[in-house]
Amino acid sequence: MRAFVTGATGFIGSHLVESLLKEGFDVNCLTRSSSSLRYIEGLNVGLVEGDCCKSESLYEAVENCDYVFHIAGLTKARTQAEFNTVNVLGTETLLKAVLAKSHSIKRFFYLSSLAATGPSRNGCPLKEDCEPMPVSDYGKSKYNGERLVYSYRNQIPITIIRPPAVYGPKDRDLLMLFKMVNAGFVPYWGKSLYSFIYVEDLVNGIISSTLCKEAEGEIFFISDGFIYTSDDIIDAIADAIEKEPLKIAIPDFIVPLLGAMLKRMKKVNIINNDKLREIRFKNWTCDSTKIATMINFAPKVKFKEGAKWTANWYRIHKWL
């Protein structure tokens, strides 16, 4: 089984590559000239230098490929145009390359996001038949990427997964919250509800759904099956780090002011103006019943346990 993975050098992609190798796949990884290979260094993979936005760099990579896993995506940017270039145009370019060169493809997998549908508006975890209403530029770009992939479903066998917040070893996004707890304080936006999934559970869901015939042409939400409050998350991280942080309440009216300040900054961090558009909403939850039923997906890691494993990895690698 031959697999081609975009985003292979990143957090989720590198975990996926490791699992694909364990499953017996021959894996080729798309890399850019600026990519750090530290997460896949020493692995028995092929390296293909290219760019999802440049079709000529993709043709040879996808030719006669059995499975394509499109994990690459821009999660932080200053403008909607930057998001669209990578998350929409890059996805379209890859799809066209697959259609032109990969005539034996068994599945094209696209990693979307809960942000593509936006938050729950009625207090209930989102299901796959919800009307997507993304609230951030990132979410809009992922939704448009989703729509593109789905529009090819009669030409290419596709599967799409929309994960909520993903965490685990190598993750730099939630690392900021771990660092804040470790420093003894965290900003507190009030009670919010979230779905989470540990990276290894997500990877298992990706591979299982990609290999499952019944999952062809389907879109799935995926999570560990629990709903966590903002207090649950902070408490689990505090327990993992063995520190009790001070929660500093942030009034709602501060959020747009903070967003205006962050918009002026040249460097884009995980807490940025676009992310604040999402933080304003209090329910980011999804229902993973469909994927559990269709492919017998059963997550193994809950947040309290996963937070401890993640904290240990951060310590070992001196990130914390």
C-alpha positions in Angstrom: 0.0 0.0 0.0 1.5 3.3 -1.1 0.6 6.4 0.8 1.4 10.1 0.1 1.2 12.4 3.1 1.2 16.2 3.0 1.9 18.0 6.3 4.1 15.0 7.3 6.6 17.1 9.1 4.1 18.7 11.4 2.4 17.7 14.6 -0.5 15.5 13.4 1.2 14.5 10.1 4.3 13.1 11.8 2.2 11.0 14.1 0.2 9.7 11.1 3.4 8.8 9.2 4.6 6.7 12.2 1.3 4.8 12.4 1.2 4.3 8.6 4.6 2.7 8.7 3.5 0.4 11.6 0.5 -0.6 9.4 2.9 -1.7 6.6 2.4 1.3 4.3 5.1 2.6 1.9 5.1 6.3 2.7 6.2 9.3 0.7 6.1 12.7 2.5 5.8 16.1 0.9 8.4 18.5 2.2 9.2 22.1 1.5 12.7 23.5 1.3 12.1 25.2 4.6 10.6 22.2 6.4 12.3 20.8 9.5 12.6 17.0 9.2 13.2 16.4 12.9 9.8 14.7 13.6 10.3 12.2 10.7 14.1 11.9 10.8 15.3 8.3 10.8 11.9 7.0 9.6 11.9 4.7 6.5 10.0 7.2 4.3 10.5 8.8 0.9 10.9 12.6 0.8 9.4 14.6 -2.0 10.2 18.3 -2.1 7.4 20.3 -3.4 4.5 22.6 -2.7 0.7 22.0 -2.6 0.2 25.2 -4.5 2.5 24.1 -7.4 1.0 21.3 -9.5 4.2 20.4 -11.3 5.8 19.5 -8.0 3.0 17.0 -7.2 2.5 15.0 -10.3 5.3 12.5 -9.8 4.6 12.2 -6.0 1.0 11.2 -6.4 1.4 9.0 -9.5 0.0 5.5 -8.9 -0.5 6.3 -5.3 -3.1 4.2 -3.4 -3.8 6.6 -0.6 -3.4 10.4 -0.3 -3.6 11.9 3.2 -3.9 15.7 2.9 -3.0 16.9 6.4 -1.1 20.1 5.5 -2.9 23.3 6.3 -2.3 26.9 7.5 -3.7 27.4 11.0 -2.3 30.9 11.6 -2.2 33.8 9.2 -2.7 37.6 9.0 -5.3 37.6 6.3 -8.1 35.5 4.7 -6.1 35.5 1.4 -3.2 33.8 3.1 -5.4 31.1 4.5 -7.1 30.6 1.1 -3.8 30.3 -0.7 -2.8 27.2 1.3 -6.1 25.7 2.6 -8.2 26.2 -0.6 -5.9 26.7 -3.6 -3.4 24.1 -2.2 -6.2 21.6 -1.8 -7.5 22.2 -5.3 -4.1 21.9 -6.8 -3.5 18.5 -5.0 -6.9 17.2 -6.1 -6.2 18.1 -9.7 -2.8 16.4 -9.6 -4.4 13.2 -8.1 -7.1 13.2 -10.8 -4.5 13.6 -13.5 -1.9 11.1 -12.3 -3.2 8.8 -9.6 -5.6 6.5 -11.6 -5.5 3.7 -9.0 -6.3 5.8 -6.0 -8.3 4.0 -3.3 -9.0 7.1 -1.1 -8.2 10.8 -0.7 -8.4 11.8 2.9 -8.8 15.4 3.9 -8.2 16.7 7.4 -10.7 19.5 8.1 -11.6 21.0 11.4 -14.5 21.8 13.7 -13.7 25.4 12.9 -15.1 24.7 9.4 -18.6 24.4 10.8 -18.2 26.9 13.6 -19.5 26.6 17.2 -22.7 25.0 18.4 -25.5 27.6 18.3 -28.1 25.6 20.2 -26.1 24.2 23.1 -25.9 20.7 21.6 -22.8 19.0 20.2 -22.7 19.4 16.4 -23.6 16.6 14.1 -22.6 16.1 10.5 -25.9 17.4 9.1 -25.5 20.8 10.8 -25.3 23.9 8.6 -21.7 25.1 8.6 -21.3 28.7 9.9 -17.6 29.3 10.5 -16.7 32.4 12.5 -13.0 32.7 11.8 -11.0 33.2 8.6 -9.3 29.9 9.3 -12.6 28.1 9.7 -13.9 29.6 6.4 -10.9 28.5 4.5 -11.2 24.9 5.9 -14.9 24.8 5.0 -14.1 26.0 1.5 -11.4 23.3 1.3 -13.9 20.8 2.5 -16.4 21.8 -0.2 -13.8 21.4 -2.9 -12.9 17.9 -1.7 -16.5 16.9 -1.5 -17.2 18.2 -5.0 -14.7 15.7 -6.3 -16.4 12.7 -4.6 -17.8 11.3 -7.9 -14.3 11.4 -9.5 -12.1 10.5 -6.5 -13.0 8.4 -3.5 -12.8 10.8 -0.6 -13.2 10.9 3.2 -13.3 14.0 5.4 -12.8 14.3 9.2 -13.5 17.4 11.3 -11.6 17.1 14.6 -12.0 19.5 17.4 -9.0 20.6 19.4 -6.2 18.1 18.9 -3.4 17.7 21.5 -0.5 15.5 22.5 3.3 15.2 22.1 4.7 17.7 19.6 1.7 20.0 19.8 2.7 23.7 20.1 -0.8 25.2 20.2 -2.0 23.9 23.6 1.6 24.2 24.8 0.9 27.9 25.5 -1.8 26.9 28.0 0.5 24.4 29.7 3.1 27.2 30.0 0.6 29.6 31.5 -0.5 27.0 34.1 3.2 26.3 34.8 3.8 30.0 35.3 1.0 30.1 37.9 -1.8 32.0 36.0 -4.2 31.6 33.2 -6.6 34.0 31.5 -10.2 32.9 32.1 -12.9 33.7 29.6 -15.7 32.3 31.6 -17.3 28.8 31.4 -17.0 27.3 27.9 -17.6 23.8 26.6 -15.1 22.0 24.3 -14.6 18.6 22.6 -11.0 17.3 22.4 -9.2 14.4 20.9 -5.7 13.0 21.7 -3.5 12.8 18.6 -3.1 9.1 18.6 -6.8 8.5 18.7 -7.3 11.0 15.8 -4.6 9.1 13.7 -6.4 5.8 14.4 -9.6 7.4 13.2 -8.0 8.7 10.1 -6.5 5.4 9.1 -9.5 3.4 10.0 -11.9 5.6 8.1 -9.6 5.8 5.1 -9.4 2.0 4.8 -13.2 1.5 5.4 -15.3 1.1 2.3 -18.4 2.3 4.1 -16.6 5.6 4.9 -16.1 6.5 1.3 -17.7 9.8 0.4 -18.5 10.5 4.1 -17.8 13.5 6.4 -17.2 12.8 10.1 -16.8 14.6 13.4 -14.5 12.9 15.8 -13.7 13.3 19.5 -13.0 11.4 22.6 -16.7 11.3 23.4 -16.6 13.7 26.4 -17.6 17.4 26.8 -15.1 19.4 28.9 -15.6 22.7 30.6 -12.9 25.3 30.5 -12.4 24.5 34.3 -12.0 20.8 33.5 -9.2 21.6 31.0 -7.3 23.9 33.3 -7.7 21.5 36.2 -6.4 18.6 34.2 -3.4 20.5 33.1 -2.8 21.8 36.6 -2.9 18.2 37.9 -0.5 17.0 35.2 2.0 19.8 36.0 1.3 19.7 39.8 0.6 23.4 40.0 -2.5 25.4 41.0 -2.8 28.4 38.8 -4.6 31.7 39.5 -7.5 32.2 37.1 -7.6 35.8 35.9 -11.1 36.7 34.7 -11.1 38.4 31.3 -14.4 40.4 30.7 -16.1 39.9 27.3 -15.7 43.5 26.3 -11.9 43.1 26.4 -11.8 40.6 23.6 -12.4 42.9 20.7 -9.9 45.4 22.1 -7.3 42.7 22.5 -8.1 41.6 18.9 -7.5 45.1 17.6 -4.1 45.1 19.4 -3.1 41.7 18.1 -4.1 42.6 14.5 -1.3 45.2 14.5 1.4 42.7 15.5 3.7 41.5 12.7 4.2 38.0 14.2 1.1 35.8 14.2 0.9 33.6 17.4 -1.7 31.0 18.4 -3.6 33.7 20.3 -4.3 36.1 17.5 -7.1 38.2 16.2 -8.6 35.4 14.1 -8.5 33.0 17.1 -10.3 35.6 19.3 -13.2 35.4 16.8 -13.6 31.8 18.0 -12.9 32.4 21.7 -16.0 34.7 21.8 -18.2 31.6 21.4 -18.7 29.3 24.3 -19.6 26.0 22.8 -17.1 24.1 20.6 -18.5 20.6 20.9 -19.2 17.8 18.4 -20.9 14.5 18.3 -18.8 11.5 17.1 -21.6 9.0 17.1 -21.5 8.6 13.3 -17.9 7.6 13.1 -18.2 5.3 16.1 -21.1 3.5 14.5 -19.8 3.4 10.9 -16.2 2.3 11.5 -16.4 1.1 15.2 -14.2 4.0 16.3 -13.5 3.8 20.0 -11.1 6.5 21.4 -8.8 5.3 24.2 -7.6 8.5 25.8 -9.5 11.0 27.9 -8.2 14.5 28.5 -6.9 14.0 32.1 -4.8 11.1 31.1 -3.7 12.6 27.8 -2.7 15.9 29.5 -0.3 14.0 31.8 1.3 12.2 28.9 1.6 15.5 27.0 3.1 17.3 30.0 5.6 14.5 30.4 6.7 14.8 26.8 7.0 18.5 27.1 9.2 18.1 30.1 11.4 15.4 28.5 12.0 17.6 25.5 12.4 20.8 27.6 9.5 22.6 26.1 8.1 23.1 29.6 
